[in-house]
Amino acid sequence: MVASPPIVAEFAGRLAALGWVSDVFVAGSLATGDYIPRVSDLDLVALADGPVDEHRQRDLVAVHRGIDPALCLGCVYVDAAELPDVRVKHPTWTHGLLVRRILSGITRAELARHGYAVLGRSPREVLPAVTDDDVRDAARAELAGYWTWAVRRPWLWLDPGIADLGLTSMARARHALRTGELLTKSAAVEQAAAPPWLVDQLRARRQDGDVPSPRLWTALIAWRDAWRTVHG
Protein backbone atom coordinates (compact mmCIF):
# COMPACT_ATOMS: atom_id res chain seq x y z
CA MET A 1 0.00 0.00 0.00
CA VAL A 2 1.33 3.42 -0.99
CA ALA A 3 1.18 6.12 1.68
CA SER A 4 -1.75 8.46 1.08
CA PRO A 5 -0.96 12.09 0.23
CA PRO A 6 -1.79 14.30 3.24
CA ILE A 7 -4.72 15.84 1.36
CA VAL A 8 -6.61 12.51 1.54
CA ALA A 9 -6.80 12.52 5.36
CA GLU A 10 -7.51 16.27 5.34
CA PHE A 11 -10.34 15.77 2.85
CA ALA A 12 -11.81 12.91 4.88
CA GLY A 13 -11.76 15.17 7.93
CA ARG A 14 -13.69 17.85 6.05
CA LEU A 15 -16.30 15.28 5.07
CA ALA A 16 -16.54 13.96 8.62
CA ALA A 17 -17.17 17.52 9.81
CA LEU A 18 -20.35 17.62 7.71
CA GLY A 19 -21.85 15.21 10.21
CA TRP A 20 -23.38 12.71 7.79
CA VAL A 21 -20.40 10.95 6.15
CA SER A 22 -19.55 7.78 8.07
CA ASP A 23 -16.81 6.18 5.96
CA VAL A 24 -14.29 7.25 3.32
CA PHE A 25 -12.53 4.55 1.29
CA VAL A 26 -9.52 4.69 -1.02
CA ALA A 27 -9.80 2.95 -4.40
CA GLY A 28 -7.95 3.28 -7.72
CA SER A 29 -4.19 3.44 -8.13
CA LEU A 30 -3.62 4.60 -4.56
CA ALA A 31 -5.27 1.43 -3.26
CA THR A 32 -3.45 -0.88 -5.68
CA GLY A 33 -0.02 0.61 -4.96
CA ASP A 34 0.32 2.19 -8.40
CA TYR A 35 -0.15 5.84 -7.41
CA ILE A 36 2.20 8.31 -9.12
CA PRO A 37 2.11 11.92 -7.87
CA ARG A 38 1.09 14.50 -10.50
CA VAL A 39 -0.07 11.67 -12.78
CA SER A 40 -2.61 9.51 -10.95
CA ASP A 41 -6.08 10.56 -9.87
CA LEU A 42 -7.18 10.18 -6.26
CA ASP A 43 -10.25 7.92 -6.35
CA LEU A 44 -12.34 7.88 -3.18
CA VAL A 45 -15.73 6.51 -2.12
CA ALA A 46 -17.72 7.99 0.78
CA LEU A 47 -20.69 6.42 2.56
CA ALA A 48 -23.48 8.67 3.81
CA ASP A 49 -26.06 8.00 6.53
CA GLY A 50 -28.92 8.75 4.16
CA PRO A 51 -29.76 10.23 0.76
CA VAL A 52 -27.29 12.78 -0.60
CA ASP A 53 -29.96 15.36 -1.38
CA GLU A 54 -29.57 18.81 -2.95
CA HIS A 55 -28.65 20.45 0.35
CA ARG A 56 -25.94 17.89 0.99
CA GLN A 57 -24.71 18.18 -2.58
CA ARG A 58 -24.24 21.94 -2.14
CA ASP A 59 -22.10 21.21 0.90
CA LEU A 60 -20.02 18.74 -1.12
CA VAL A 61 -19.44 21.21 -3.93
CA ALA A 62 -18.13 23.72 -1.38
CA VAL A 63 -15.78 21.12 0.10
CA HIS A 64 -14.42 20.07 -3.27
CA ARG A 65 -13.90 23.61 -4.47
CA GLY A 66 -11.58 24.09 -1.52
CA ILE A 67 -9.27 21.35 -2.88
CA ASP A 68 -6.51 22.09 -5.39
CA PRO A 69 -7.93 20.87 -8.74
CA ALA A 70 -4.44 19.82 -9.82
CA LEU A 71 -4.72 16.95 -7.32
CA CYS A 72 -7.51 15.38 -9.45
CA LEU A 73 -9.42 14.19 -6.39
CA GLY A 74 -12.70 12.47 -7.19
CA CYS A 75 -15.26 10.88 -4.90
CA VAL A 76 -18.45 8.83 -5.23
CA TYR A 77 -21.04 9.58 -2.51
CA VAL A 78 -23.17 6.54 -1.70
CA ASP A 79 -26.19 6.37 0.56
CA ALA A 80 -25.17 3.36 2.67
CA ALA A 81 -28.65 1.87 2.32
CA GLU A 82 -28.22 1.81 -1.48
CA LEU A 83 -24.73 0.31 -1.52
CA PRO A 84 -25.89 -3.26 -2.36
CA ASP A 85 -27.74 -2.10 -5.51
CA VAL A 86 -25.18 -1.96 -8.31
CA ARG A 87 -27.62 -0.15 -10.65
CA VAL A 88 -28.12 3.00 -8.56
CA LYS A 89 -26.43 6.20 -9.71
CA HIS A 90 -24.80 8.26 -6.98
CA PRO A 91 -23.56 11.87 -6.79
CA THR A 92 -19.98 11.76 -8.01
CA TRP A 93 -17.39 14.53 -8.03
CA THR A 94 -15.13 14.19 -11.06
CA HIS A 95 -13.08 16.68 -13.07
CA GLY A 96 -14.59 19.67 -11.30
CA LEU A 97 -18.23 18.66 -11.63
CA LEU A 98 -20.83 16.84 -9.56
CA VAL A 99 -22.52 14.23 -11.77
CA ARG A 100 -24.42 10.98 -11.16
CA ARG A 101 -22.75 7.64 -11.79
CA ILE A 102 -22.96 4.07 -10.58
CA LEU A 103 -20.32 2.68 -8.25
CA SER A 104 -18.77 0.49 -10.93
CA GLY A 105 -17.94 -3.16 -10.58
CA ILE A 106 -14.26 -2.39 -11.11
CA THR A 107 -14.26 0.14 -8.26
CA ARG A 108 -16.11 -2.34 -6.03
CA ALA A 109 -13.46 -4.96 -6.86
CA GLU A 110 -10.64 -2.51 -6.10
CA LEU A 111 -12.23 -1.71 -2.74
CA ALA A 112 -12.90 -5.33 -1.82
CA ARG A 113 -9.44 -6.56 -2.79
CA HIS A 114 -7.14 -3.59 -2.19
CA GLY A 115 -9.08 -0.68 -0.70
CA TYR A 116 -8.63 0.82 2.73
CA ALA A 117 -10.37 3.36 4.93
CA VAL A 118 -9.23 6.85 5.87
CA LEU A 119 -12.43 7.31 7.86
CA GLY A 120 -14.64 4.67 9.47
CA ARG A 121 -14.75 0.96 8.71
CA SER A 122 -12.69 -1.13 6.33
CA PRO A 123 -14.28 -1.56 2.88
CA ARG A 124 -14.32 -5.31 3.52
CA GLU A 125 -16.68 -4.77 6.43
CA VAL A 126 -19.37 -3.25 4.20
CA LEU A 127 -18.75 -4.82 0.77
CA PRO A 128 -19.00 -8.51 -0.12
CA ALA A 129 -15.95 -10.44 -1.27
CA VAL A 130 -15.31 -10.28 -5.00
CA THR A 131 -14.73 -13.46 -7.00
CA ASP A 132 -12.72 -13.79 -10.19
CA ASP A 133 -15.97 -14.14 -12.12
CA ASP A 134 -17.20 -10.89 -10.54
CA VAL A 135 -14.10 -9.17 -11.91
CA ARG A 136 -14.74 -10.66 -15.35
CA ASP A 137 -18.36 -9.44 -15.23
CA ALA A 138 -17.17 -5.96 -14.22
CA ALA A 139 -14.74 -5.87 -17.15
CA ARG A 140 -17.48 -6.92 -19.57
CA ALA A 141 -19.72 -4.17 -18.21
CA GLU A 142 -17.00 -1.56 -18.78
CA LEU A 143 -16.53 -2.73 -22.37
CA ALA A 144 -20.27 -2.87 -23.06
CA GLY A 145 -20.84 0.57 -21.54
CA TYR A 146 -18.54 3.55 -22.08
CA TRP A 147 -16.10 1.86 -24.43
CA THR A 148 -18.77 0.59 -26.81
CA TRP A 149 -20.10 4.14 -26.89
CA ALA A 150 -16.60 5.53 -27.52
CA VAL A 151 -15.66 3.22 -30.41
CA ARG A 152 -18.75 4.44 -32.25
CA ARG A 153 -17.24 7.96 -32.15
CA PRO A 154 -13.78 7.66 -33.73
CA TRP A 155 -13.17 11.41 -33.54
CA LEU A 156 -13.00 11.21 -29.74
CA TRP A 157 -9.74 9.28 -30.03
CA LEU A 158 -7.96 12.33 -31.41
CA ASP A 159 -7.80 13.47 -27.78
CA PRO A 160 -4.40 12.13 -26.60
CA GLY A 161 -5.82 11.50 -23.14
CA ILE A 162 -8.58 9.28 -24.53
CA ALA A 163 -6.11 7.40 -26.72
CA ASP A 164 -3.79 6.67 -23.78
CA LEU A 165 -6.69 5.72 -21.51
CA GLY A 166 -8.13 3.47 -24.20
CA LEU A 167 -4.90 1.55 -24.71
CA THR A 168 -4.41 0.90 -21.00
CA SER A 169 -8.10 0.21 -20.37
CA MET A 170 -8.24 -2.39 -23.13
CA ALA A 171 -5.15 -4.12 -21.73
CA ARG A 172 -6.72 -4.12 -18.26
CA ALA A 173 -10.01 -5.49 -19.60
CA ARG A 174 -8.34 -8.31 -21.51
CA HIS A 175 -6.29 -9.22 -18.44
CA ALA A 176 -9.40 -9.24 -16.23
CA LEU A 177 -11.34 -11.41 -18.68
CA ARG A 178 -8.45 -13.84 -18.98
CA THR A 179 -7.42 -14.12 -15.33
CA GLY A 180 -10.16 -12.66 -13.13
CA GLU A 181 -7.52 -10.34 -11.64
CA LEU A 182 -7.15 -6.57 -11.63
CA LEU A 183 -4.22 -5.03 -13.52
CA THR A 184 -2.65 -1.71 -12.56
CA LYS A 185 -2.29 1.05 -15.13
CA SER A 186 1.50 0.82 -15.06
CA ALA A 187 1.36 -2.91 -15.75
CA ALA A 188 -1.26 -2.29 -18.45
CA VAL A 189 1.17 -0.02 -20.31
CA GLU A 190 3.48 -3.01 -20.71
CA GLN A 191 0.61 -5.10 -22.09
CA ALA A 192 -0.79 -2.43 -24.40
CA ALA A 193 -1.55 -3.59 -27.96
CA ALA A 194 0.71 -0.96 -29.49
CA PRO A 195 4.05 -0.85 -31.30
CA PRO A 196 7.18 -0.64 -29.11
CA TRP A 197 7.73 3.07 -29.81
CA LEU A 198 4.25 3.89 -28.55
CA VAL A 199 4.61 1.67 -25.50
CA ASP A 200 7.83 3.55 -24.69
CA GLN A 201 5.97 6.85 -24.95
CA LEU A 202 3.06 5.59 -22.85
CA ARG A 203 5.53 4.46 -20.19
CA ALA A 204 7.25 7.85 -20.20
CA ARG A 205 3.95 9.68 -19.79
CA ARG A 206 2.93 7.32 -17.00
CA GLN A 207 6.17 8.31 -15.25
CA ASP A 208 5.28 12.01 -15.56
CA GLY A 209 7.33 12.59 -18.68
CA ASP A 210 6.27 15.18 -21.26
CA VAL A 211 6.62 12.90 -24.27
CA PRO A 212 4.09 13.45 -27.07
CA SER A 213 2.97 10.82 -29.57
CA PRO A 214 1.87 11.33 -33.19
CA ARG A 215 -1.75 12.36 -32.72
CA LEU A 216 -3.43 10.80 -35.75
CA TRP A 217 -1.42 7.59 -35.74
CA THR A 218 -1.89 7.07 -32.00
CA ALA A 219 -5.63 7.73 -32.30
CA LEU A 220 -5.93 5.11 -35.04
CA ILE A 221 -3.94 2.49 -33.10
CA ALA A 222 -5.95 3.06 -29.93
CA TRP A 223 -9.33 3.11 -31.67
CA ARG A 224 -8.59 -0.10 -33.58
CA ASP A 225 -7.49 -1.83 -30.38
CA ALA A 226 -10.68 -0.74 -28.60
CA TRP A 227 -12.86 -1.81 -31.52
CA ARG A 228 -11.29 -5.28 -31.56
CA THR A 229 -11.53 -5.67 -27.79
CA VAL A 230 -15.14 -4.47 -27.56
CA HIS A 231 -16.21 -6.75 -30.41
CA GLY A 232 -13.95 -9.66 -29.51
N, C-alpha and C positions, 0 to 999 in steps of 0.2 A: 504493500500500500504506500503510495506517495503521500508525503505530508501535505495537508491542505494549505493553500495560501491563506494568510491571516484574514482576508476579506470574507472567507466562507464562514468562519465562526462569528465574525462581526455581523454578517448578514443574518445568520440564524438568530443572533441575539435581538436584532431589530424585529424579526418576525415574532419571536417569543414575546416581545414587549407589546405586540398588538393584542395579546390576551386570548387568541383563538387558534393559534397554530401550535399543535402538540408535538410534532415530529418534523425534522428536516433531514433528508437522506441525500447522500452523494451517489451519483450514477456516472455514466460516461467514462471518459479517459482517466479522470481522477480516481475513480473507483477501481479501474482495471490496471492501474499503475503505468499508464501510457501518457500521463499529462505532461505537456510541454509548455512552459510559460510563454506568453505572447503568441502562441499558436493555437492551443486547445481551448475549447469552450469549457465553462464550468456548468455542468448539468446537475440540477438539484430537483428534488421532489419534496413537497411539503404537504403534510396532512393537517386538515382543519377539523374543528369539532362540530361542523355543520356546513350548510351551503355557503359557498363563496359568492355572496350576493353583490349587488352594485355598490353598496356602501363599503363592503370589504375590498372590493376590487379597486375602489378609489384609494383606499389606504395602501394597497399593494403597489399601485402606480407611483405613489409618493415615495415609498421605500425604494423601489427600483431606480427612480430618477435620482436618488442620492448616491448611486453606485457608479463608479467610473465605467462608461460604456466600453472602453477599450478592454475591460476584463471579460467581456462576452459572457456574462452570468445570466443563465436562464433557469426558470423554475416552473414546474407544473404544480398547481394547487388543487389538491384532491380532497373533497369531502370524504372523511374516513368511512362513512356509511356506504359510499358509492365505490369504494376501492375494489371490491370483488367483481364489479361489472366492467368488463374490458371494452364495452361499446360506448361508454359515457364519455363525452367531451368535457374537459376541465379547463378553467382559466389557466393560460400558459403565457408566461413572459418570455419572449424570444425576439432578439434583434430590435429591441427598443419598443416593442408593441405587446399589448395584452390581447391574445387571441384565444380561441377554444380548440383544444386538441385532445385526442385520447392519450392515455398513458400507454404507450406502445408496448407490444410484447417484448421487443428488444430491450427497452428500458426496464421492464419488469424482470427480465432475465439478468440484466446487469446488477440490479438491486439484490435479487435473490442469491446470486452467486458471488458477487464482489462488493456490493454496496455496503456503506456504513453510515452511522448516524452522527450528525453534529448537534442534534437536539433530540431528546426523547429516546424511544426504543430503537433496537436494531431493526433493519428492514426485514430480517428473517423472522421476527416476532409477529409481523403483520401481513407478510406475503407468503403464499404457499411455495414450497420447493418447486424448482423448474426442472423438468426432465429434458433429455436431449431432443425428444420429439416436440416438446413445447418450443424449443429454440428453432427447430426446423419450421414449425408452423408460423413462428414470428417472422422468420426470414421470408417465407412465402407471402405473408401479408404485406411486408415492406415492398416486395417486388410487384405484387398485384395492385398496390395502392399508388403511392407517389411516383414510383419509377415507371410504371406502365403509363401513367399520365405524362411523364417527362419525355419518354421516347417518342410519343406522338407529337412532340413539339421540338423538332431538331434545332431550331434557332436558339433555344435556351442554352444549348451546349456551347455556344460561342462565349458564354461567361466562363472565364478560366476557373472560377470557384466551383461552378457546377460540374465542369469537366473533371477536375481533381476529385471532387466528392463522389462523382459517379464511378470513377475507376476504383476507388477504395471501397465504396459501398458494394459494388458488384463482386469484388474479391471476398469481402466479408460474407455476403449472401451465399456465394458458392461454398465457402468453407463451412458455414452453418448448416447448409443442406447436406453436405457430405459427411460431416462429423458430429453434428449436434452441439458444437462448441462455439463460443464467441471468439472472434478474432479482433485484436486491437487494430487501430488505424495504422500504426507504424508497421505492424506485421503485414497488414493488407497491402501496403505499398510494395512490399517484396513479392507479393503474389498477384500484382496487377497484371491484367492482360494487355500489356503495352510493350513496345520495343525497349531495349535496354537504355537508350538515350533518354526516353521519357521517364522510365523508372528512376533513373539517376536524378532527373529534375524534380520528380515527385518527392524523392527522399530528401533532397536539398530543401525544398519548401517545407516539408514536415519538420525539418530541423531549424526552421526560422531563417532560411536562406532566401534572398531575393533573386531567384533564378526563374526567368520567364520561359515559357514554352511556346512554340509556334501556334498561334491561336486557332487557325482554321484546321490544321492537321491534327492538333490535340482534340479539338471538338469532334472531328470525324472519328478518331480512334475511340474516344470515350463513348460516343453515341452508338457506334457499332457494337461495342462490348456490352452496353446496356441492353440494346435490342436483342442480342443473342441470349443474354442471361434471362431477360424477362420472358422470352418466347421459348426458352430451352426446355 
